[in-house]
Amino acid sequence: MVQRAALVRVAALLVSGDLAKAEDVVQTALTRLYLAWPRVRTGTAGAYARRCVVNAALDDRRSLLHRHERVAAELPDLAAPVQDRDAADLVALLGALPAGMRAAVVLRYVEGLSVSEAADAMGCSEGNIKSQCARGLERLREAAPAYARPGSARGIG
């Protein structure tokens, strides 16, 4: 079974690095997984959990009503500072991609899923994953030429 920490990491990248929102997305996904558990096949539980996270992240992004929590009696929690500047830059670059494109890039190149596994997780065709990844990587290359691999004409990816 996929560990909760891995799901939070994927969700954090899908929702542009906001750890609190990522934890909310994972909680929603785990609730959906719990409700669907009798229908989940044992061998596909990890893939089903990832798909729940992707769907919950996309649903959260599509939501017209943005829920903002406000606590008047207490100071708000502050996010921990990111230690690795490159990781913060990468998260910011990923945040500039549209939600579906970002999901495809994260699943393929951060989580290391195959094209077919990413397509299953997103509920779309393999061709869609390939095109979203190609376009996403091209946008990342254009936005961050400093991250190009030495000796590589293609750079990122």
Salt bridges, closest charged atoms under 4 A:
ASP59 OD2 - ARG32 NH2 3.19
ASP59 OD1 - ARG62 NH1 3.25
ASP60 OD2 - LYS21 NZ 3.46
ASP60 OD1 - ARG67 NH2 3.29
ASP89 OD1 - ARG85 NH2 3.60
GLU111 OE2 - ARG9 NH2 2.43
GLU138 OE1 - ARG141 NH1 3.29
